[in-house]
Amino acid sequence: MTAIEIAGLGFAYHGSPVLTGVTLAVNSGEIYGLVGADGAGKTTLLQLAVGQLPPQAGRITVLGRDAADPALRNEIAYMPQGFGLYRDLSVQENLDFFADLHGLTPIVARERIVELLKRAGLAGFEERRAAHLSGGMMQKLALACALVSQPRAMFLDEPTTGVDPVSRRAFWRLLNGVRAEGVAILYATANMDEAERCDRVGLLEAGRLERQGTPLELTHSVDAQLVGVSGATARQRREALLAWPMVQLAFPVGRQLRVWLGAGGSLTEFQARLRALDPELDAQPLQPTLQDAALRELALAEAGFHAG
């Protein structure tokens, strides 16, 4: 079932386009990663999707209704950047507040909060003030507050920014449990590692949704081959390799070079030329990650080429 549907969405601030022709859909029980750099239009898109802003072109429906329909308020959850926890209130008091805000009865609220405390790993911290929580625990509390109303669709705007990797993994374990309950999740992020955790991904660039699909589809659709060049002098050979016609791009990653061979480029020929250039270097094919594919597309766009 399609829970969130956006078609031909357009929006501009003071005549400057922010979003142009954006079309996407998010199914129940799916995490859709809206991936883009700062300024790509992610936050504006989420604000439109939750009815905070009116679209200037196109349409947005959530759970079969117009995004601005007030009846949706208790069926969706929105975590903007800097989600509005009350830092001077305790964990319990924040959850009580959001339960009251959504009109839960005391009995339902109590049962729901006990469940969320356990799921979020916050049981035992009920009396701790939000201001005294670690960044990871604060984000889990923010998600628990958003889940109090048992939403059917969620909109999350870079919720793990500034959170350490261990806390990020814990947050995602909680989020995967939410997805398993059939909730549709539109997740804005600039983090490619997070994007690869999503069921489907849309790459938003300068307000346009350039490509979308599963992370695997987006990496396999690249019409080029990625090769890892390793050896003590690998990084020093970057400029020499870029002069070869078969080499499209080369990025240093650690002590290694990640080299994109253009369409028709032969790995065997590349390996032979590399051995002739420096016998100490080795080249092996790599499976591109979503970050590799996105970096390639960005570099080609900046150079004025079209990514295959």
Wavefront OBJ file of the C-alpha trace (Angstrom):
o trace
v 0.000 0.000 0.000
v 1.293 3.450 -0.937
v 1.267 5.584 2.209
v 3.067 8.715 0.968
v 2.701 9.907 -2.615
v 4.367 12.984 -4.080
v 3.759 13.884 -7.739
v 5.303 16.741 -9.738
v 6.139 18.686 -6.583
v 7.438 22.203 -7.102
v 8.314 24.961 -4.636
v 10.264 28.228 -4.772
v 11.364 30.851 -2.259
v 11.093 34.427 -3.581
v 11.185 33.143 -7.152
v 14.213 30.876 -6.647
v 13.346 27.207 -7.307
v 13.942 24.887 -4.348
v 12.130 21.781 -5.625
v 11.278 21.017 -9.255
v 9.107 18.152 -10.502
v 9.780 15.810 -7.579
v 7.855 12.541 -7.793
v 8.197 9.660 -5.330
v 6.141 7.176 -3.336
v 6.713 5.454 -0.001
v 4.951 2.212 0.844
v 3.780 1.053 4.253
v 6.565 -0.839 5.989
v 9.263 0.848 3.909
v 12.083 3.269 4.656
v 12.673 5.621 1.721
v 15.960 7.522 1.989
v 15.867 11.056 0.622
v 19.575 11.622 0.059
v 21.197 14.935 -0.713
v 23.765 17.486 0.396
v 22.893 20.541 2.477
v 20.764 22.873 0.380
v 19.455 20.131 -1.909
v 15.868 20.730 -0.715
v 15.382 17.832 1.733
v 14.032 19.878 4.647
v 11.665 21.868 2.417
v 10.308 18.636 0.923
v 9.589 17.213 4.378
v 7.918 20.443 5.495
v 5.665 20.248 2.454
v 4.939 16.568 3.087
v 3.699 17.233 6.635
v 1.563 20.192 5.595
v 3.704 22.963 7.091
v 4.065 24.581 3.670
v 1.642 24.560 0.715
v 3.048 23.171 -2.549
v 3.216 25.611 -5.459
v 3.030 22.815 -8.031
v 2.070 19.153 -7.922
v 0.348 17.291 -5.123
v 1.133 15.390 -1.921
v -1.103 12.757 -0.353
v -0.408 10.999 2.928
v -2.455 7.965 3.952
v -4.861 8.796 1.135
v -5.495 12.395 2.212
v -4.112 15.792 1.334
v -0.943 16.492 3.314
v -2.515 19.618 4.839
v -5.551 17.727 6.193
v -5.705 18.387 9.983
v -7.097 14.868 10.477
v -3.612 13.514 9.720
v -1.992 15.092 12.748
v -2.402 12.046 15.009
v -1.524 9.576 12.254
v 1.867 10.981 11.280
v 5.049 11.909 13.122
v 7.616 14.511 12.116
v 11.129 14.776 13.555
v 12.669 17.996 12.238
v 16.324 18.810 12.744
v 16.681 19.748 16.404
v 13.492 17.937 17.421
v 11.673 19.903 20.138
v 12.385 17.986 23.314
v 12.006 19.942 26.528
v 15.516 19.736 27.931
v 14.481 20.822 31.428
v 11.928 17.990 31.641
v 12.756 14.406 32.505
v 12.483 11.494 30.089
v 9.151 10.524 31.660
v 7.830 14.083 31.618
v 8.670 14.511 27.917
v 6.825 11.308 27.040
v 3.860 12.293 29.239
v 3.704 15.665 27.518
v 3.583 14.183 24.010
v 1.009 11.605 25.095
v -1.182 14.415 26.438
v -0.592 16.461 23.283
v -2.020 13.595 21.207
v -4.974 13.123 23.543
v -4.093 9.656 24.860
v -6.050 8.552 27.921
v -3.960 8.038 31.088
v -4.240 4.238 30.891
v -3.304 4.054 27.196
v -0.508 6.585 27.707
v 0.970 4.653 30.615
v 1.007 1.358 28.685
v 2.406 2.980 25.571
v 5.176 4.823 27.435
v 6.304 1.706 29.325
v 6.572 -0.122 26.003
v 8.513 2.713 24.339
v 10.936 3.084 27.250
v 11.785 -0.590 26.949
v 12.122 -0.535 23.143
v 14.284 2.594 23.165
v 16.565 1.313 25.915
v 15.517 4.166 28.184
v 13.961 2.098 30.978
v 15.671 3.104 34.219
v 16.322 6.638 32.978
v 12.792 7.949 33.471
v 13.824 10.627 35.974
v 16.861 11.874 34.091
v 16.477 15.284 32.510
v 16.704 15.371 28.745
v 19.534 17.911 28.979
v 21.642 15.320 30.819
v 21.234 12.560 28.213
v 23.942 11.651 25.725
v 23.336 12.645 22.109
v 22.343 9.102 21.166
v 19.939 8.706 24.086
v 18.393 12.079 23.343
v 17.694 11.014 19.756
v 16.120 7.775 20.944
v 13.937 9.778 23.328
v 12.953 12.073 20.444
v 11.948 9.053 18.369
v 10.026 7.568 21.311
v 8.127 10.865 21.703
v 7.306 10.806 17.992
v 6.018 7.238 18.331
v 3.684 7.897 21.262
v 0.697 8.402 18.953
v 1.459 5.173 17.013
v 1.800 6.985 13.670
v 1.282 5.229 10.346
v 3.728 7.494 8.511
v 6.918 9.187 9.759
v 9.053 11.995 8.374
v 12.591 12.203 9.782
v 14.993 15.029 8.920
v 18.613 13.939 9.486
v 17.839 12.595 12.973
v 21.309 11.163 13.666
v 23.393 14.210 12.748
v 26.166 14.579 15.316
v 25.464 11.167 16.881
v 28.323 8.701 17.349
v 28.357 5.489 15.230
v 27.363 3.193 18.115
v 24.354 5.340 18.988
v 23.458 5.609 15.293
v 23.309 1.799 15.031
v 21.089 1.655 18.137
v 18.784 4.272 16.628
v 18.507 2.252 13.438
v 17.686 -0.939 15.343
v 14.774 0.933 16.871
v 13.780 2.346 13.496
v 13.846 -1.092 11.859
v 11.393 -2.274 14.500
v 9.089 0.608 13.569
v 9.304 -0.330 9.885
v 8.450 -3.948 10.729
v 5.159 -2.705 12.207
v 4.130 -1.384 8.780
v 4.969 2.300 9.272
v 6.000 4.239 6.145
v 9.158 6.273 6.781
v 10.525 9.118 4.648
v 14.082 9.611 5.939
v 16.181 12.610 4.868
v 19.935 12.160 5.190
v 23.257 13.267 3.757
v 24.932 10.132 5.141
v 25.548 7.446 2.503
v 26.041 4.708 5.103
v 22.534 5.428 6.356
v 21.189 5.583 2.811
v 22.356 2.013 2.232
v 20.171 0.888 5.160
v 17.037 2.156 3.394
v 14.757 -0.010 1.257
v 14.790 2.533 -1.549
v 16.709 5.741 -2.125
v 16.154 8.952 -4.069
v 19.133 11.183 -4.900
v 18.059 14.815 -4.580
v 20.341 17.298 -6.308
v 19.553 21.023 -6.465
v 15.864 20.332 -5.921
v 15.531 17.609 -8.539
v 15.157 13.905 -7.860
v 17.795 12.689 -10.277
v 17.706 8.934 -9.635
v 15.831 6.553 -7.374
v 15.711 2.829 -6.684
v 17.129 0.315 -4.229
v 20.727 0.971 -3.121
v 21.769 -2.093 -5.124
v 19.992 -0.864 -8.252
v 21.656 2.542 -8.016
v 25.139 1.028 -7.751
v 24.564 -1.558 -10.499
v 23.107 0.965 -12.936
v 26.444 2.765 -13.284
v 27.891 2.240 -16.781
v 31.501 2.058 -15.632
v 33.775 -0.242 -13.646
v 35.304 0.552 -10.262
v 38.846 -0.648 -9.602
v 40.875 -0.460 -6.407
v 44.545 0.400 -6.917
v 46.715 -0.455 -3.924
v 50.391 -0.173 -3.151
v 52.757 2.188 -1.399
v 52.801 4.706 -4.270
v 49.144 4.387 -5.345
v 48.068 7.889 -4.350
v 51.155 9.414 -5.984
v 50.144 7.889 -9.333
v 46.708 9.543 -9.466
v 47.591 12.246 -12.006
v 49.357 9.754 -14.259
v 46.326 7.436 -14.248
v 43.905 10.276 -14.971
v 45.853 10.955 -18.181
v 44.920 7.509 -19.532
v 41.903 7.620 -21.905
v 40.301 4.587 -20.242
v 40.297 6.272 -16.797
v 37.239 8.394 -16.110
v 37.829 9.390 -12.475
v 40.170 8.545 -9.597
v 39.521 9.192 -5.902
v 42.010 8.649 -3.054
v 40.491 6.581 -0.223
v 42.933 5.946 2.595
v 46.143 4.625 1.020
v 44.220 3.281 -1.971
v 43.001 4.860 -5.201
v 39.485 4.093 -6.389
v 39.546 4.359 -10.165
v 36.518 4.450 -12.456
v 37.120 2.956 -15.891
v 34.858 4.454 -18.533
v 32.439 2.518 -20.699
v 34.436 0.042 -22.783
v 37.478 0.300 -20.517
v 39.205 -3.071 -20.111
v 40.303 -4.175 -16.639
v 42.899 -6.511 -18.181
v 44.395 -3.687 -20.236
v 44.362 -1.373 -17.210
v 46.161 -3.959 -15.061
v 48.811 -4.496 -17.764
v 49.455 -0.760 -18.133
v 49.578 -0.374 -14.349
v 52.229 -3.104 -14.022
v 54.283 -1.383 -16.713
v 53.966 1.943 -14.898
v 54.781 0.575 -11.426
v 55.261 -3.168 -10.751
v 54.532 -2.592 -7.050
v 50.929 -1.564 -7.707
v 47.964 -3.934 -7.843
v 44.474 -3.401 -9.290
v 41.392 -5.407 -8.386
v 37.703 -4.899 -9.314
v 35.478 -3.493 -6.554
v 31.729 -3.610 -5.959
v 30.709 0.080 -5.776
v 28.943 1.342 -2.696
v 26.179 3.921 -2.884
v 28.724 6.519 -1.778
v 31.065 5.539 -4.627
v 28.240 5.892 -7.145
v 27.095 9.225 -5.713
v 30.637 10.670 -5.679
v 31.091 9.612 -9.304
v 27.824 11.213 -10.360
v 28.659 14.447 -8.521
v 32.162 14.619 -10.003
v 30.846 14.010 -13.522
v 28.124 16.622 -13.055
v 30.687 19.185 -11.935
v 32.839 18.327 -14.944
v 29.843 18.701 -17.279
v 29.423 15.002 -18.109
v 26.363 12.768 -17.793
v 26.631 9.812 -15.419
v 25.822 6.583 -17.203
l 1 2 3 4 5 6 7 8 9 10 11 12 13 14 15 16 17 18 19 20 21 22 23 24 25 26 27 28 29 30 31 32 33 34 35 36 37 38 39 40 41 42 43 44 45 46 47 48 49 50 51 52 53 54 55 56 57 58 59 60 61 62 63 64 65 66 67 68 69 70 71 72 73 74 75 76 77 78 79 80 81 82 83 84 85 86 87 88 89 90 91 92 93 94 95 96 97 98 99 100 101 102 103 104 105 106 107 108 109 110 111 112 113 114 115 116 117 118 119 120 121 122 123 124 125 126 127 128 129 130 131 132 133 134 135 136 137 138 139 140 141 142 143 144 145 146 147 148 149 150 151 152 153 154 155 156 157 158 159 160 161 162 163 164 165 166 167 168 169 170 171 172 173 174 175 176 177 178 179 180 181 182 183 184 185 186 187 188 189 190 191 192 193 194 195 196 197 198 199 200 201 202 203 204 205 206 207 208 209 210 211 212 213 214 215 216 217 218 219 220 221 222 223 224 225 226 227 228 229 230 231 232 233 234 235 236 237 238 239 240 241 242 243 244 245 246 247 248 249 250 251 252 253 254 255 256 257 258 259 260 261 262 263 264 265 266 267 268 269 270 271 272 273 274 275 276 277 278 279 280 281 282 283 284 285 286 287 288 289 290 291 292 293 294 295 296 297 298 299 300 301 302 303 304 305 306 307 308
